[in-house]
């Protein structure tokens, strides 16, 4: 763009440039105002329930903009203005990309998403439906900014020199002092506005949000638009660079040998009659929200709480000592452990922190063997970073909230009866064999059920969390009964393996409510059984192998169990679990929980909060009393090793290294295979 010195446009731009140069930080103030307006519009365009911008949110946004741009004061006038224009364009582009991404995935763009740009490709032809005319307002200031930037770059130097040639030149030290003082003041103000308000949220209504990291929008609700991306970059750098441990060649070899030993153990079990006994069957797996084992075969007010599951247990393999192994990732941890047979990490969620990493998950293995793979969950697709993780797990299709008709609103979203009904509409039309994974939601804390669905007489528990929990479990049980009947009506019952398991505990902290329901006081072991045990049912075609199985098992055993029944060898896969349904129970099997507890079915070790092994408690499950610590001491190191080595593998993406090493070894001549591994 060319400007003549005498034109009104050139004269206006020259006066603007000179004014910005002489009135320090006025351009920065305009930048802050423009960006705040865009952040306000961004929040309005997202239109997320319960996330409207408050006055405190506004101050956080202003503070984040100041921290984003305070350093521009160090620059000379032309450099400062060009930098502010570039920052405006970058921030606007990021906000608009977030907006488009949210409209499709119900989430904000994060670093792991950027590392998996293929996910954005899945927008495909739908991109046109995500663009709205009102979005143009975000770019309105570009109509002035871009011509001004061109002028500043090409003509600004000469005009500034001409305007300042008669002015006295201040000493360089004075200019530097002014710039440093101004930038320090802006930095201090920005830091105060952001961290004072964010820390208040962390102490009050936002407790645990940064620990759980379950949804990027939850973090955005605390930090604001620019603040979220700043935190996201910090989170990624901290996890993958600053806190990442360097794995030595010795540690890599140890981890590989350890997990391959698990594979060899599974290989030895592939000689029994159940390996491949149900080859070619469909698999429908249901993860039941907050469904705990102490609900099974219980009644209240003369009514069975789970009549349909009680009936199904008579025709299924029911594992009465099955444990969830979740940590802070809760539902996402259960999903990960059951489908990928690895321990979750202690802090945060694998789905959030390590979604790009390599895993041997059940959907990817079945997809490679010509199964159609689908996952159904009637909530926002971005929650727990499911969009990204499910793509990595190689599901053919993820059906999230946007795919369902919200015709039965219960709790967080769609009621499970409608969820099962609409999911079966899709599943019944799928190519067979298929693997379909359904994640329920109706029994989610705080167990809000409509009055017409409160069908139990819970007596003195009415109006309490426990009473509401019982009502929600009874409703979910009824929904499961309808699911079974629908499978029979669709002709799926006799050629489908149906797996059901609970994901985690119900989050009720008041033990008096449990004691009122169970009508007895509870010791520490009994409380652990309530907290950690969830049901696992495996219904096989023609009611095969029905019965109660008392050997211990955990969620990491789900995938090996299903693969064993289908006849797919997992001997060369990197999984921790072992199949639970075999001719003979595996001798000496232990289940290790994420907090360091473990059990073999005869003893249950409760670790001490100080981490000292000897300070824990070793309970006898036979006598229901504290036992001699010697009964547990020998297994404590093994339990800790499982957690430590699993963390090493998950957090450092070692399965990718293991597979690369196996490829190298396979390509070597046979006489070199025993040579030292080139780690």
N, C-alpha and C positions, 0 to 999 in steps of 0.2 A: 504494500500500500504506500503510495507516494503522497506527500503533503508539500504544498508550496508555502514558503515562509509568510507570504502575505494573505493567505486564505484564512477565513474566520475559524475554520476547524483547527488549522495549525496553531493559530494564535491562542485558541481556547486550551488546547492540549499543552502548549508551552506554559501558560499561566498555571494550569493544574499541576504540572510537574514541578515548577518552581515553588509553588505553594506547599506541596508535599515535602520538598527538600528543606524548606525553611521552617515549617511548623512540624517539629519532630513528632513522630509517632501518630500523626493524624491518619496517615494511610493504614497504619496498623489498626487503629480504632475502627475505620471503615471496614477493614477485613473482618474484624471480630463481629461487627454488626451484621455483615452479609452472611457470615458462616452460621451465626446463631439463628438467623432467619431460616436458613436452609435446614439446620438441625431441627428446628421447630416444625417445619413442613414435613421433614422426614418422619418424625414421630407421628404427625397427623396422618400421613399417607400409609404408614404401617397399620395404624388403627388396631393395635393389639389390646384386648380387654385388660383392664386394670393396669395399663402402662401409659396413661396419659401424663404429659409433662407437668410436673408441679413446680413451685417456685424454687425448691431445693434442686430439682433436676435441672432447671434453667441455669442456676449458678454453677453446677457441675459442668454443663456444656460450655459456658463462657470460660471457666477455668481451663478446660481441656483445649479450647481454641487458643488461649494465651500460651499454654505450654507447647502447643504445636508450632507457634510462630514467634515466640519471644526473641529467638536468636537472630531474626532478620534485622533487628535494630543495630546489630554490629556492622551491617553492610552500608556502603555509601548509597545515596538516594536512589540511583537507577537500579543498582543491584537489589536493594530492598524491595522496590516496587515490582520488579520482575519476579522476585522470589515469592512475594505475596500472591501475585497472580497465578504463579505455578502451583502454590499450595492450595489456592482456591480451586483450581481446576482438578488437582489430584483428589482433594477431599470430596468435591462434588461428584466426581466419577465413582469414587468408592461408595458414597452414600447411594448413588443411583444403582450401582451394581448390587448393593445390599437389598435395595428395594425390589429389584427384578428377581433376585434370588429368593427373597422371602415370599414373594407371591407364588412361587412354584414349590419351594421346599420348606416354607414356614420356619426359616432359620436365617441367620446372618452368615456371610462368608468369613471363614477362618483360614488360618495358615494351612491346616491339613487339607482343606477343600482346594486351596490354590495349588497344592502339590498333587491333587487329583483332578486336573482340569477336565478330564473326561466326564466327570459328573455334570459339569455345566453343559456339555454337548447333549446331554439327555433332554435339555429343554426343547431341542429339535424345532419342529414346526410350530410348537405352542408359543414361541417367543413373541409372536405378534399379539397374542391375547394378554400378555403381561405388560404391554406398553400402554400407558394412559396419557391422554392429551394434557391433563393437569400437570404431569411430570415436567413439562416445559418450563414451569416456574422456577425449578431448581437451576436452570441454565440461563435465566433471563439476564443476569448481570454480565454474562459473557458477551452480550451484544456491545457493551461499552468496554469491558476489560480487554478483549482481544485486540481491537484497534489501538487502544491506549498502549498495550504492551509492544505492539509493532512500532508505534511512534517512539516509545522510550528507547527501544533497542537501536533503531536506525537514525533517529533525529535528535534524541534527547540529550546526548552528550554535547552537541554543538549549542543547543539552546541554553543548557545549564551554564556552559562556559561563558556565553554571551551575557546572560542575566547576572552572573556573579563577578564579572571582570572589574566592576567598580566597587565591589564590597571588600571590606578588610577581611583578611583571612585569619581566623582564630588559630592559635597554636594547636598542633596535632594532639598534644596531651590533653587539652581541654575538650576537643571533640571526642577523643577516646573515653575520657572520664564521663562525659554526658551519656555516651552510648552505653557504657558499662553500667552506669547507675540506672538508666532507664530500663535496660534489659533485666537487671537484677530485680528491680521493682516489679516488672511485669511477671517475671518468673515466680517471685514470692507470692504475688497475688493469685496467679494461676494455681500454684501448688496448694495454697490455703483453701481456695474455693473447691478444688477437686477432693483433696484428701480429708478435709474436715467433714464434708458431707458424706463421702463414701464410707469413712470410718464409723460415722454415726449409724449409717444403714447397716454396716456389718455387726454393730453391737446390738441393734434392735431388730427391725423387721426383716433384714437381709442376712440373718445369721446362717452360716453354712453354705451360702451360695458359692463362694469362691473355693470351698473345699469340695463340694459335690460336683460343681461344673456340669450339671445335668442338662443345661440348655443355654445356648449362647444368648438367647433373648432374656433370660433371667439375669445374666451378667450385664447386658445392655441396660436393663431396668435400673441397675445401680450406677453404672459408670457413664451412661450416655453413649452417643454414636461414635465420636472420635475416641473416647475413653475405652470403649470396648475393643477397638482395634489395637490401641496401645497395650492394653492388658493381654490381648490375644498373642501379640508378638512376644511380649515378655514371657507369657506362659510357655510358648513353644520353645523359645531360646533357653529358658530355665530347664525345661524337661529334657530337651534333646541335646543341649550343649553344656550348660553350666552344671547341671546335676547329673548329667549322663556319666556313668562310670565306664572307664576304658576296660574292655574285656581282653584279658591277656590270652595268648595262644593256649596256655594251660587251662584257663577257665573255660574257654571255648570247647576244648577237647573234653573236659570233665562234664560240661553240660550236655554235649552231644552223646557221650557214652551213657550218661544217666538216662536221658529220655529215650535213647534207642533200646536200652534194657527194658523199658516199659513196652516198647513195640515187640521185642522178642517174647516177653511174657504173653502178650495178646496172641502172638503167632502160635504158641504152644496150645492155647485154648481153642484154636481153630480146627482141632481134630475131633471135636465132639459132635454129636448128632444135631445140635441146634444151629451150628454154623451153616448158613445158607438154607435153613429149613423153610424160610419164607421169602425165598428169592423171587424178585419181580413184583412184590407187594407194594402198594402205595403206602406212604407214611403220612399220617396227619398228627402233628404234635401240638398240644395245647399247654401254654404256660399260664398258670392260674395266679392271678394277683393276690398276694398276701394270704394264700390258702395254706393253712397249717394243719399238721397231722392230728392234733388233738381234737379237731372237729369231727373226724371220722367216727362213725358209730355212736355219736353222742345224740342225746335228746334233751329237750327242754319243754316244759309245759305239756308233756305227753306227745310231743311231735319230734320226729327225726329231723335233725338239722340238714343232713345230707342223704336223703333217701335214695336218690338216683345213683350217687357214687357208691353207697353201701351195696346196692343191687349189682352195680357193675363190677365191684370188687369180687363178687362171687364167681364172675366169669372171666377174670383177668389175673395177671400176675401182679400182686400188690406187695410192695416192699415197705414193711412196717418200720424199718430203721434206716430211713433215707433222709439225708441232710442237705440243706442248702449251704452253699459255700460263698455267699455274697459278702461284699464289704460296702464301701461307700457308694459304689455304683448301683447297688440295689437291683432293680429290674433289669438293667442293662448287664450287670454282672451275671445274673441267672441266665440270661440269653447267651452270653459269651461262654460261660462254663459248660452249659448244656450242649451248645452247638459246636464249640471249638475245643472242648476238653482240656482247658488250661485253667490254672488258678487266676482269679482276678488280681489286680494290683491292690495294695493296701490303701492307697490314697487316690481319690478320684475314680475315674472310669476308663477302662480300656477303650470303650467305644469313643470316648472323647479324646483321649491322649495318644492312643496308639492305633487309630483306625487304619492308617496306611500300611501297617506292618503285615507280614506274611503269617498266615495261620492255616492249619489243615481243618477247615470247618466242614460240617456235614453237608450243607447245601452245595458247596463247591465240589465236593467229592461225588455227590449224587448227580449233580449237573453234568459232570464229566462222564457219568455212566448213563446218560440219556434220560435222566429224570427231569421233569419240569419242576422248577423250584419257585415257590411263592411264599411271601410272608404278609400277614394281615395284622394291623393294629389300628384301632379307630381313634388315633390321636395325632397331633401334629408330627409330621415326618421329621422335623429337625430336632425334636426332643430326644435327648441322649445321642444326638448325632447319628441317628439311625440311617438317614439317607446315604451318608458317606460309608458307614460301616457295612450296610447291607449290600452296597455295590461291591465292596471288597470281598464280602462273603459269597458273592456271585449268585445272588438270587436273580431269577429272571424278572421278577416284578415285586415291588413293594406297594401294597395297598394301604395307604394311610387315611387319615380323617377325610381328606378331600375326595376320596373315592367312594365314601359312604353317604347314604341319605340319613340325616339326623332325625329319624322318626321316633326315637325312643330315648330322650335325654335322661340319663341317669349319671349322677356323680360328675366326673370329669368330662365325659363325652357321651358316646353312644352306649346304651344298655347292651349287656352281653347277649340277650336273646336276639335282638335285632342284628347285633354284630355277627353272631354265628349264622343267622339266617342269610344275611347278605353275603357273607364269606362263602357259604356253601353254594350260593347261586353261581359264584365264579368257579369254585373248586369242582363242582359237578360237571362243568364244561371243559375242564382241563384235559390236556393230553395225558394219558397214563403210560407208564407209572409216574406218579408225582410225589413230591415232598412239599407239604404245606404246613407252615408254622403259624399258629394263631396265638396272639398275646391278649389276654382279657384285661379288663380295666374296672369293671363295676364294683369290685370289692376293694378298691383303693381307699386308703385313709383319706378323709374321716368317715367313710362309709355312709354317704348320704343317699338314702333310698326314698323314693316317693311313698306316701302313706299307703297307697293301694298295694304296694309290694311288700309291706311289712306284715307278713303272714304268720309269724311265730308269736306265741305268747311267752315273752321273755321275763315276765314277772318283775322282781325287784331290780332287774337290770335294764328295765325300760328307761330310755332317756340317757343312758350311759354309753360310752364308746363301745364297751363290750356288747351291750344289747344291740347297738347299731351294726356292729361287726357280724353278729350272729344272723341278723336279718339279711345282710348283704351276701353272706356265704350261702344262706338258704336260697336266695334268688339265683346266684351263680349255679348252684346245684340244679335248680330247675332248668336253667338255660342249657346245662350240659345234658340233661335228659332229653331236651328238644334236639340237641345236636346229634345225639345217638340215633334218635328216631328218624331224623332227616337223612343220616348216612344210610340207614337201612332202606329208606324209601328211594334213595338215589342209586341203590345197588352197590354201594361202596363198602358195606359192613363186612362182607366175607372176603374182600381182597385188599383190605387196608389194615396196617398196624396203627392202632390208636395209642398214643403216648400222652399221659397227663401228669404234670408235676407242679408243685407250688414253687413260687419264686423266692419268697423270703418271709420274715415274720410280719406281724400286723402293726407294728410300731406303737402298740399300747404299752405304756410304761407303768401303769398303776397295777401292781400285783394283787391288790385286794380284789380287783375285778375278776381276775382269773380264779382266785380262791373262792370267791362267791359263786362263780359258775360251776367250778369243780367240787365245791362243798368240802374243801379240805385245805389245810395249810400246805405250802410248797417249800421244799428244801432247795438248795442250790442246784442239785442234779436235775430235779424235776422241772425247775425253771429253765434250765438249759435245754431239756428235751422239748419243752414248749417252744422256746425261741428258735431252735435250730432244726427240728424235724419238720419236714413237709412230706405230703404224700407223693408217691410215684406209682402210677398204674400203667401197665402195658397190656392192652387187650390185643390178642392175636386172632387171626381168622379162625372161625369155628370154635371160639373160646379155648384155644389151645393153651396148655400149660398153666391153667388157672390155679390159683392158690395163694397162700400167704408166705412170703419169703422173708425170713428174719435176718439174713446176712446184711451187714452194713453196706451202704452205698452212698454216693454223693452225686451232685450234678455233673461233675466231670466224667461220670460213668455213662451218661445218657447216650452220647454219640457212639462210643464203642459198643454199647448194647444193641442199638439199632443196626449198626453196620454188621455186627456179628449175625444177627437174625437174617439180614438180607444177603449175607455171603460175600461181602466186600472185605477183603483183607486190610487190616490197619497196621500190620506188622511193620511196614515201612513208613508209616505216618507219624508225625510228631504230636502225639496225644499223651495225656497223663493218665486217663482213666482206663478201666478194664471192664469187659462185659459182665453184667450182673446175672443174665439169664443164660446159664450153661448147665450141662449135665450135673456137674458137681460144683458147689460154691468154692470160690478161690480161697485157699488156705492162707491165713495170716493177713488178710486184707485189712487195711486201715483207711479211715476217712479223715483227711486233714482239713480243718476249717481255717478261714483266713486269719482269725485272731490267734492262731497257734494252738487251739484246742484240737484234740483228735480222739478217735474211738475205734476200737476193734470189735465192739459189740459186747465185750465183757467188762472193759474199763472205759472211763471217760475222763480225760485230763482237762482240767480248767486252768489255764495259765494265770500267773500272777500279773497284776498291772505293772509291777516293777521290772518285768522281763527276766527275773531270776528263776530258772527252771525249778529249783528245789522249793521255791516259795509257792508253787502252784498246788492244786489239790487233785489227788487221784481218787476218783470215785469208782466203787464197784457197782456195776449195773445189775448185778445179781442180788446183792444185799441192800442196795439203795443207801449205801453209807460210805463215808470216806474210808479209803483203803490205804495200805502201805505205799508210800511213794515209789518204792522199788518196782512195783507192778507197772509203773508208767515211765520210769527214768530211761530205760533202754530205748524207748521209741521217740523220746523228745527230740533228739538230734536228727532222726530221720524226718520227723514232721517239719522241723525248721529247715532242713535241707530242701525238702519239696517246695516250700514257699520261696526260699531264697533262689533256688535254681530256676523255678518257674518265672520269678520276677526278672532274673537275668535274661531269660529267653524272650519274654514278652517285651520288656522295656528296651532291649538292644536289638530287636528284630533278628534274633539268632536263627530262627527257622529258615530265613532267607539265606543265611550263611551256610547252614547245614545242607540245604538243597544244592547250593552252588558247589559245596565241597563234594557232595555225592556225585554230581555231574562230572566234576574233574576226575574223581576216582574211577567212574565208569568208563571214561575215555582213555585211561592209562592201560598200557599192556599189562597182562596178568602178572608178569615178573616185577612190576613196579608198584603193584597195589599195596604192598606192605611197606613201601618206603615212607619216610617221614612226611607227614602231611604239611603242605606248604601254607600254613596259616599266616 
